[in-house]
Amino acid sequence: MKSNVKIIVFLFSLLLISCGSKEEKKEGFSLDRSKSENTTEVETASDELPPSQRVTLDEKGVGLIKDITLDPEIDTEMAAEGEKIFMSNCTACHKLDKRFIGPSPIGIMERRSPEWIMNMILDPKLMTEQDRCAKDLMVEFNGAAMANQNMTIEQTRAILEYFRTL
């Protein structure tokens, strides 16, 4: 028993001696936080609006929808169906009254073309791979990729009609 105590005291003494010293050596590294010349478009665009607020009505996105003509009158039946679809499939990430995991759809029709909106809903993976605005949105929303809900063109068109009512 006494030999175990002596060994423990000896090891503890070695530990104290190795840790303590009157002279502190300051070794380390330095970190250069200056921006490199290879900054991305997002980094250099600090004075621009965030992607969720940019207006890109002339861009149609990438996907099946190439051109769509909207009737000046809102189809209330289709909008009601779109609201149901949106509420059951999209509200886990999109809130009407605030920014959440994804952007609020309020005012989306003033910022994006109908084709872009439908393409984003129909194939968000393709859009975030090939569309600059979709890529920027994913960066703005901390890399949260929009889930593909496997919507049909008709369902997507109904959601678009609902967005027209917001």
C-alpha positions in Angstrom: 0.0 0.0 0.0 2.8 2.4 0.9 4.6 1.7 -2.4 1.4 2.6 -4.3 1.1 5.9 -2.4 4.8 6.7 -3.1 4.3 6.0 -6.8 1.3 8.2 -7.0 3.0 11.0 -5.1 6.1 10.7 -7.4 3.9 10.8 -10.6 2.0 13.8 -9.2 5.3 15.6 -8.4 6.5 15.0 -12.0 3.3 16.4 -13.3 3.6 19.5 -11.3 7.2 20.0 -12.2 6.5 19.6 -15.9 3.6 22.0 -15.9 5.1 24.8 -13.8 7.8 27.2 -15.0 8.6 30.8 -14.3 9.4 31.4 -17.9 6.4 31.1 -20.3 7.1 30.2 -23.8 4.7 31.7 -26.3 4.7 29.7 -29.4 1.8 29.6 -31.7 0.6 30.5 -35.1 -0.8 33.6 -36.7 -3.9 33.8 -38.7 -4.2 36.1 -41.7 -7.8 37.2 -41.9 -7.3 39.5 -44.9 -9.4 38.6 -48.0 -7.7 36.8 -50.8 -8.0 37.9 -54.4 -10.1 34.9 -55.1 -13.2 36.1 -53.2 -16.5 34.9 -54.4 -19.3 37.0 -55.8 -21.2 36.6 -52.6 -18.3 37.9 -50.4 -17.6 40.9 -52.6 -21.3 41.9 -52.9 -21.6 43.2 -49.3 -23.4 46.3 -50.4 -25.9 44.4 -52.5 -29.3 43.1 -51.3 -29.4 39.6 -50.0 -30.6 37.0 -52.6 -34.1 36.7 -50.9 -34.7 40.4 -51.6 -33.1 40.7 -55.1 -35.5 41.2 -58.0 -34.7 38.8 -60.9 -37.9 38.9 -62.9 -36.1 38.3 -66.2 -34.6 35.0 -65.2 -36.7 31.8 -65.8 -34.5 29.3 -64.1 -33.6 25.9 -65.3 -36.1 23.1 -65.8 -39.3 22.0 -67.5 -41.1 25.4 -67.5 -39.8 27.6 -70.3 -42.8 30.0 -70.7 -46.0 30.6 -68.8 -48.7 33.1 -69.4 -50.8 34.1 -66.4 -54.4 35.2 -66.7 -54.9 38.7 -65.4 -57.7 37.4 -63.1 -56.7 35.1 -60.3 -58.3 31.7 -60.5 -59.7 31.5 -56.9 -60.4 27.7 -57.1 -56.9 27.0 -58.2 -55.5 29.4 -55.6 -57.5 27.6 -52.9 -56.1 24.3 -54.0 -52.6 25.8 -54.1 -53.0 27.0 -50.5 -53.9 23.5 -49.4 -50.9 22.0 -51.1 -48.6 24.7 -49.7 -50.0 24.3 -46.2 -49.5 20.6 -46.2 -46.2 20.3 -48.0 -44.2 23.6 -47.6 -44.9 25.1 -44.1 -42.3 22.9 -42.4 -39.7 25.2 -44.0 -41.6 28.3 -45.2 -43.7 30.6 -43.0 -45.9 33.3 -44.4 -45.1 36.0 -41.8 -41.4 35.5 -41.4 -38.1 34.1 -42.6 -37.7 30.5 -41.4 -35.6 27.6 -42.8 -36.5 29.0 -46.2 -37.8 32.4 -47.3 -41.3 33.7 -46.9 -43.3 33.4 -50.1 -44.9 36.8 -49.5 -43.9 39.1 -52.4 -42.3 36.3 -54.4 -44.2 37.3 -57.5 -42.7 40.8 -57.4 -39.1 39.3 -57.2 -39.2 36.1 -59.3 -40.7 35.2 -62.7 -43.5 32.6 -62.6 -41.3 30.2 -64.6 -38.5 30.5 -62.0 -40.9 29.8 -59.1 -42.3 26.8 -60.8 -38.9 25.4 -61.8 -37.7 25.8 -58.2 -40.7 23.9 -56.8 -40.5 21.2 -59.5 -36.8 20.5 -59.3 -35.0 22.4 -56.5 -31.8 20.2 -56.9 -31.4 21.1 -60.5 -32.0 24.8 -59.8 -29.5 24.9 -56.9 -26.9 23.2 -59.2 -27.4 25.4 -62.2 -29.2 28.7 -61.3 -27.2 31.5 -59.8 -30.1 32.9 -57.8 -31.0 29.5 -56.4 -27.4 28.9 -55.4 -27.2 32.3 -53.7 -30.5 31.6 -51.8 -29.0 28.3 -50.5 -26.0 30.2 -49.2 -28.2 32.9 -47.6 -30.2 30.2 -45.8 -27.2 28.4 -44.3 -27.0 25.7 -46.9 -30.5 24.5 -46.3 -31.5 22.9 -49.7 -35.1 22.9 -50.6 -36.6 19.5 -50.5 -38.0 18.0 -53.6 -41.7 17.4 -52.8 -42.3 15.6 -56.2 -45.0 18.0 -57.2 -46.8 17.7 -60.5 -46.9 20.6 -62.9 -50.6 21.1 -62.0 -49.8 21.2 -58.3 -47.0 23.6 -58.8 -49.2 25.8 -61.0 -51.8 25.8 -58.2 -49.2 26.9 -55.6 -48.1 29.7 -58.0 -51.7 30.9 -58.2 -51.9 30.9 -54.4 -48.7 33.0 -54.3 -50.4 35.5 -56.5 -52.9 36.1 -53.7 -50.3 36.8 -51.0 
